[in-house]
Amino acid sequence: GIFPPPGRLKAMHGVEAARQIKGVEQILITKRPGELIEPLIDNGKRVCWIITVGKSKLEAQNIFAQVKETIRFEVTPI
């Protein structure tokens, strides 16, 4: 997954570009800039959900890897 570190979310980059990657079904980001990212202690604290589809598990994993390389979170530690 994509798990930004705890802190104040300053900015997100590449989300729209990642949504354009073939095989990306959905990207759900639960925080907006300025909001606090809490330590990941359970799935309820997760910030980014990505659903990809491919002709095989490997293809879907490769698509996810492309998304992971595309999306960047800027976080200010607190």
Solvent accessible surface area in square Angstrom, and as a share of the most:
residue,aa,sasa,rsa
1,G,42,0.40
2,I,16,0.08
3,F,102,0.43
4,P,19,0.12
5,P,83,0.52
6,P,67,0.42
7,G,0,0.00
8,R,104,0.38
9,L,0,0.00
10,K,129,0.55
11,A,24,0.19
12,M,56,0.25
13,H,88,0.39
14,G,28,0.27
15,V,19,0.11
16,E,110,0.49
17,A,59,0.46
18,A,0,0.00
19,R,95,0.35
20,Q,143,0.63
21,I,35,0.18
22,K,185,0.78
23,G,17,0.16
24,V,22,0.13
25,E,113,0.51
26,Q,92,0.41
27,I,8,0.04
28,L,86,0.43
29,I,32,0.16
30,T,68,0.40
31,K,47,0.20
32,R,177,0.65
33,P,76,0.48
34,G,44,0.42
35,E,73,0.33
36,L,64,0.32
37,I,3,0.02
38,E,71,0.32
39,P,80,0.50
40,L,89,0.44
41,I,134,0.68
42,D,75,0.39
43,N,98,0.50
44,G,73,0.70
45,K,62,0.26
46,R,51,0.19
47,V,6,0.04
48,C,2,0.01
49,W,87,0.30
50,I,31,0.16
51,I,90,0.46
52,T,27,0.16
53,V,74,0.43
54,G,37,0.35
55,K,197,0.84
56,S,60,0.39
57,K,156,0.66
58,L,119,0.59
59,E,66,0.30
60,A,21,0.16
61,Q,91,0.40
62,N,82,0.42
63,I,16,0.08
64,F,50,0.21
65,A,49,0.38
66,Q,98,0.43
67,V,0,0.00
68,K,91,0.38
69,E,124,0.56
70,T,43,0.25
71,I,2,0.01
72,R,125,0.46
73,F,32,0.13
74,E,68,0.31
75,V,29,0.17
76,T,64,0.37
77,P,110,0.69
78,I,146,0.74
